[in-house]
Amino acid sequence: MTSRTIKSLALAAGFGLCIWLAFGYPPITEAHTKSANSSPSVLIQTGKVRRQMIKENLTVYGQVTPNPEHVVGISAAHSGQVTRLWVGLGQQVTAGQALLQLTTDPKARLAYEQAQAQVAYAKKKFKQEQSLFSEQLATQAELAKARQQLTNARSALQAQRRLGANHTKQIIRAPQDAIVTHLNVAAGDRVQAGAPLLALGARHHLWITLGIEPEDVTRLHSGMEVTVQPVFKSTQPLKTHLTQVHAVINPATHLVDAIAPLSGSVTRQLVPGMWVRGHITLSNHKALTVPQSAVLRDAHGDYIFIVTKNNRAKRINVNTGLSQGDRIAISSGELQAGETVVTVGNYELDNGMSVRISAHNS
């Protein structure tokens, strides 16, 4: 290279440096070179690995029904006609409230009057036999027979009174606070003795009939804890337990019925016919958990990133388990409770990448 060429290159370099400084660019230093060669960092949010109790729940759905053990059926004690009806199907009634009025059938009334006449005749007959016996004109057997006839006539009359045939009209009242679950008559209907009129289900004794998939039935047994909550209404969850797990499929639902009773004041939140969601507790065990957003998945399986002491992201492969709320159980031989796990920004990370922790952490 000639001296003239060297001078030309030096002049060009000096001219370029003057232009660089004239436009306000800072001089190139060693710090700039190091910054250009340093690895990038990612802004992240973090959470903690915790050891906590995890419940394994089976979520099912069901319907509220009156407890059949507390359903009272009301039937006609004698034949008659429903002349007044004060309640409707599904209506809530209180103890002592009038339900319907039943007018006694003329034939039933006649039977009562005949029973009265029979008592009067038996009394007269017995007095006659007593008189004859005192005059030694009747035997002991004849007197005993007359006494028995009087007893039988009085019993028949008492039976008619218990049936209500001594009243031309009878008002039937609710024996307890209840809901009308069945109504079989309307005003004007004629009914026979023993015919069912209506049924009352106790208001504060309800059944939750839950539908169980057949393959889950073997995992259930009486006494298991159940938490129920209306599907379409926001209320506090109600706690109860299973008392029955049926062994056949309900043809209407194609599921197996499991029964969880509720009683007392808590039933005020529920109405027969309401749909509920139930969570049946199958088991309780302790496990390491992380926020669900911390778990990622690729072709190699589930994994998380933890933050090391020098603010580096470290990938750890995990096996996931049950979830509870916004946390999920994981297992890995490399994890311990209290470690910091990446919850936001983890999609941008590679193993060993530098991280910056945000002030807003989960």
VOGU-3710 file (C-alpha; in Angstrom, 3 decimals, decimal comma):
1> mtsrtiksla> 0,000/0,000/0,000  1,436/3,375/-0,991  1,748/6,318/1,333  -0,782/8,175/-0,764  -3,349/5,401/-0,168  -2,720/5,391/3,577  -3,218/9,125/3,727  -6,507/8,824/1,812  -7,855/6,204/4,242  -6,884/8,291/7,258
11> laagfglciw> -8,588/11,344/5,816  -11,789/9,320/5,132  -11,851/7,943/8,681  -11,357/11,356/10,166  -14,078/12,825/7,950  -16,505/10,036/9,040  -15,763/10,649/12,713  -16,450/14,345/12,287  -19,824/13,620/10,694  -20,690/11,120/13,568
21> lafgyppite> -19,909/13,730/16,228  -21,556/16,563/14,287  -24,919/14,748/14,321  -24,736/14,256/18,115  -23,968/10,522/18,213  -21,954/9,545/21,296  -18,568/8,078/20,828  -18,364/4,276/20,617  -16,993/2,935/23,880  -16,203/-0,441/25,403
31> ahtksanssp> -19,514/-0,361/27,378  -21,485/-0,183/24,113  -19,652/-3,175/22,783  -20,420/-5,226/25,906  -24,111/-4,179/25,871  -24,472/-5,269/22,277  -23,043/-8,664/23,085  -25,085/-9,230/26,361  -28,102/-11,665/26,377  -31,672/-10,229/26,408
41> svliqtgkvr> -33,855/-10,353/29,548  -37,624/-10,822/29,889  -39,960/-8,965/32,242  -41,965/-11,561/34,221  -44,424/-12,002/37,070  -43,981/-14,758/39,595  -45,757/-16,858/42,198  -44,732/-19,372/44,832  -44,661/-23,141/45,015  -46,823/-24,154/47,981
51> rqmikenltv> -47,549/-27,379/49,813  -51,273/-27,507/50,556  -54,228/-29,824/51,050  -55,891/-30,770/47,764  -59,410/-32,182/47,549  -60,289/-34,616/44,804  -63,861/-33,708/43,902  -66,412/-35,300/41,620  -68,683/-32,655/40,105  -72,253/-33,788/39,443
61> ygqvtpnpeh> -75,658/-32,227/38,879  -79,035/-32,974/40,406  -82,432/-31,707/41,423  -84,088/-30,697/44,681  -87,062/-32,863/45,677  -89,145/-33,165/48,861  -87,821/-35,804/51,221  -90,228/-38,750/50,775  -89,694/-39,711/54,408  -91,466/-36,459/55,310
71> vvgisaahsg> -94,227/-36,458/52,668  -97,752/-36,753/54,103  -100,509/-38,102/51,888  -104,049/-36,890/52,618  -106,928/-39,076/51,463  -110,698/-39,051/51,805  -111,787/-40,841/54,964  -115,281/-41,273/53,502  -116,918/-40,687/50,152  -118,022/-37,167/49,391
81> qvtrlwvglg> -117,613/-34,134/47,161  -114,860/-31,497/47,116  -116,913/-28,329/47,429  -114,031/-25,894/48,026  -110,292/-25,965/47,239  -107,971/-23,329/48,715  -104,555/-24,523/47,495  -102,750/-25,257/44,245  -99,935/-27,537/43,183  -96,581/-26,285/44,474
91> qqvtagqall> -98,120/-23,889/46,969  -96,432/-23,441/50,332  -98,773/-23,909/53,303  -98,420/-23,537/57,038  -99,526/-25,890/59,801  -103,276/-25,607/60,388  -104,005/-23,877/57,072  -107,266/-24,929/55,378  -106,628/-27,031/52,268  -110,067/-28,119/51,046
101> qlttdpkarl> -113,658/-28,666/52,116  -115,247/-32,086/51,722  -119,032/-32,466/51,859  -120,081/-35,869/53,173  -121,750/-38,157/50,649  -125,425/-38,908/51,523  -124,631/-42,641/51,650  -121,830/-42,060/54,137  -124,123/-39,860/56,193  -126,787/-42,599/56,106
111> ayeqaqaqva> -124,258/-45,115/57,434  -123,581/-42,829/60,391  -127,276/-42,382/61,128  -127,789/-46,149/60,952  -124,943/-46,625/63,417  -126,656/-44,153/65,764  -129,929/-46,048/65,487  -128,179/-49,345/66,136  -126,668/-47,961/69,357  -130,087/-46,755/70,513
121> yakkkfkqeq> -131,625/-50,163/69,770  -128,773/-52,037/71,489  -129,155/-49,856/74,619  -132,869/-50,566/74,785  -132,321/-54,278/74,222  -129,682/-54,440/76,952  -131,966/-52,726/79,470  -134,711/-55,200/78,675  -132,382/-58,131/79,219  -131,206/-56,639/82,507
131> slfseqlatq> -134,801/-56,304/83,667  -135,646/-59,863/82,627  -132,486/-61,190/84,248  -133,340/-59,484/87,541  -136,717/-61,257/87,456  -134,960/-64,488/86,524  -136,717/-64,523/83,148  -133,473/-64,321/81,129  -130,278/-66,302/81,330  -126,741/-65,046/81,938
141> aelakarqql> -125,870/-65,874/78,326  -128,699/-63,753/76,961  -127,610/-60,808/79,121  -123,999/-61,197/77,965  -125,122/-61,307/74,333  -127,090/-58,049/74,726  -124,080/-56,399/76,375  -121,834/-57,470/73,507  -124,289/-56,154/70,912  -124,263/-52,759/72,638
151> tnarsalqaq> -120,476/-52,709/72,706  -120,315/-53,543/69,002  -122,861/-50,863/68,114  -120,941/-48,221/70,058  -117,682/-49,234/68,325  -119,308/-48,937/64,905  -120,616/-45,471/65,753  -117,201/-44,376/66,993  -115,642/-45,576/63,749  -118,106/-43,487/61,745
161> rrlganhtkq> -117,202/-40,447/63,837  -113,478/-40,988/63,250  -114,222/-41,058/59,531  -115,964/-37,713/59,882  -119,332/-39,027/58,740  -120,971/-37,232/61,674  -120,267/-33,919/59,911  -122,097/-32,823/56,814  -119,022/-30,748/55,835  -115,389/-31,267/56,804
171> iirapqdaiv> -112,462/-28,854/56,369  -109,123/-30,651/55,905  -106,116/-28,701/57,261  -102,337/-28,972/56,811  -100,674/-30,976/59,594  -97,308/-29,188/59,139  -95,483/-26,445/57,237  -95,230/-27,977/53,795  -95,429/-27,710/50,021  -98,258/-29,219/47,999
181> thlnvaagdr> -96,353/-31,792/45,931  -99,371/-33,609/44,462  -102,920/-32,410/43,866  -105,332/-35,034/42,589  -108,694/-33,254/42,825  -110,439/-30,103/41,723  -113,430/-28,292/43,190  -116,599/-30,241/42,403  -114,955/-33,671/42,167  -116,698/-36,591/43,845
191> vqagapllal> -114,316/-38,952/45,623  -114,595/-42,384/47,132  -113,451/-43,398/50,591  -109,662/-43,799/50,635  -109,085/-41,795/47,435  -105,864/-39,693/47,565  -106,647/-35,986/47,601  -103,216/-34,374/47,825  -99,713/-34,838/49,227  -97,673/-32,451/51,369
201> garhhlwitl> -93,885/-32,456/51,445  -92,264/-30,990/54,558  -90,751/-27,592/53,677  -87,626/-28,005/55,795  -86,807/-31,593/54,782  -85,457/-31,882/51,225  -83,557/-34,388/49,114  -80,845/-33,557/46,602  -81,072/-36,273/43,948  -77,684/-36,269/42,189
211> giepedvtrl> -77,016/-38,005/38,867  -73,845/-40,137/38,867  -72,157/-41,567/35,777  -72,255/-45,397/36,079  -68,445/-45,670/35,917  -68,103/-43,397/38,980  -70,537/-45,294/41,222  -67,885/-47,640/42,642  -65,968/-44,617/43,977  -68,897/-43,446/46,105
221> hsgmevtvqp> -70,349/-44,608/49,411  -72,670/-43,325/52,109  -71,197/-40,682/54,386  -69,130/-38,857/51,748  -69,106/-35,061/52,071  -71,087/-33,131/49,452  -71,179/-29,385/48,765  -74,191/-28,199/46,753  -75,088/-24,870/45,182  -77,936/-23,812/42,869
231> vfkstqplkt> -76,901/-23,767/39,208  -78,741/-20,564/38,310  -78,546/-18,715/41,621  -75,584/-17,307/43,536  -75,807/-18,453/47,165  -73,467/-19,765/49,818  -72,553/-23,434/49,217  -74,458/-25,857/51,444  -72,708/-28,809/53,047  -74,334/-32,211/53,429
241> hltqvhavin> -73,381/-35,866/52,899  -74,468/-38,866/50,873  -76,962/-41,197/52,541  -77,808/-43,422/49,572  -76,061/-44,547/46,388  -78,471/-46,518/44,217  -77,467/-49,653/42,334  -79,584/-49,218/39,189  -79,688/-46,684/36,362  -82,565/-44,222/36,428
251> pathlvdaia> -84,328/-44,748/33,050  -85,320/-41,077/32,902  -81,772/-39,690/33,245  -79,631/-42,726/32,288  -77,593/-41,971/35,413  -77,394/-43,566/38,849  -79,129/-41,634/41,621  -77,289/-40,645/44,789  -79,177/-38,978/47,627  -77,953/-36,123/49,834
261> plsgsvtrql> -80,566/-34,851/52,347  -80,847/-31,331/53,701  -82,963/-30,158/56,613  -83,458/-27,118/58,802  -83,235/-23,430/58,001  -80,667/-23,905/55,200  -83,429/-25,296/52,989  -84,893/-21,790/52,644  -82,335/-21,180/49,877  -83,725/-24,099/47,855
271> vpgmwvrghi> -87,012/-24,771/46,097  -88,214/-28,238/45,023  -87,510/-28,675/41,324  -84,405/-26,429/41,424  -81,254/-27,701/39,679  -78,060/-27,782/41,733  -74,383/-28,498/41,201  -72,768/-30,871/43,663  -69,113/-31,472/44,521  -68,511/-34,848/46,164
281> tlsnhkaltv> -65,207/-35,069/48,050  -63,491/-38,320/47,054  -60,182/-37,812/48,881  -57,877/-35,286/50,611  -54,085/-35,245/50,290  -51,172/-32,806/50,513  -49,334/-31,828/47,339  -47,062/-29,151/45,867  -49,119/-26,598/43,934  -48,400/-23,685/41,595
291> pqsavlrdah> -50,657/-21,141/39,869  -52,233/-22,780/36,820  -50,765/-20,074/34,539  -47,265/-21,276/35,473  -47,697/-24,631/33,714  -46,799/-24,834/30,013  -46,854/-27,790/27,633  -44,844/-28,799/24,588  -43,942/-31,989/22,744  -41,959/-33,188/25,761
301> gdyifivtkn> -44,824/-32,721/28,243  -45,705/-30,272/31,018  -43,064/-27,922/32,385  -42,571/-24,755/34,421  -39,867/-22,116/34,828  -38,458/-21,269/38,223  -36,275/-18,229/38,973  -32,776/-19,008/40,206  -30,776/-16,876/42,645  -28,961/-15,083/39,818
311> nrakrinvnt> -32,298/-14,163/38,138  -32,149/-16,842/35,467  -35,067/-18,934/34,212  -34,672/-22,651/34,783  -36,966/-25,130/33,056  -38,268/-28,016/35,144  -40,390/-30,801/33,707  -43,381/-31,694/35,912  -46,357/-34,006/36,133  -49,657/-32,266/36,800
321> glsqgdriai> -52,445/-33,497/39,035  -55,664/-32,149/40,511  -56,602/-28,492/40,298  -58,239/-26,464/43,045  -59,302/-22,912/42,381  -56,535/-21,174/40,418  -53,832/-23,642/41,532  -52,802/-27,045/40,257  -50,920/-29,894/41,895  -47,557/-30,822/40,357
331> ssgelqaget> -44,844/-33,356/41,083  -41,128/-33,197/40,326  -38,032/-34,310/42,203  -36,414/-30,910/41,638  -39,095/-28,750/43,273  -39,545/-27,624/46,864  -42,167/-25,494/48,595  -41,284/-21,800/48,622  -39,503/-21,672/45,268  -40,356/-18,842/42,870
341> vvtvgnyeld> -42,152/-19,867/39,686  -42,844/-17,750/36,583  -46,566/-17,094/35,990  -46,556/-14,315/33,361  -43,982/-13,984/30,589  -43,087/-17,677/30,667  -44,069/-18,141/26,999  -41,116/-15,921/26,009  -38,526/-17,797/28,056  -35,837/-20,284/27,189
351> ngmsvrisah> -33,831/-22,273/29,674  -31,141/-20,075/31,258  -32,560/-16,775/29,976  -32,137/-13,673/32,148  -35,305/-12,334/33,752  -36,527/-9,141/35,406  -39,239/-9,539/38,039  -42,229/-7,171/37,833  -43,539/-5,399/40,905  -46,980/-6,996/40,266
361> ns> -46,696/-10,636/41,266  -49,369/-13,312/41,793
//
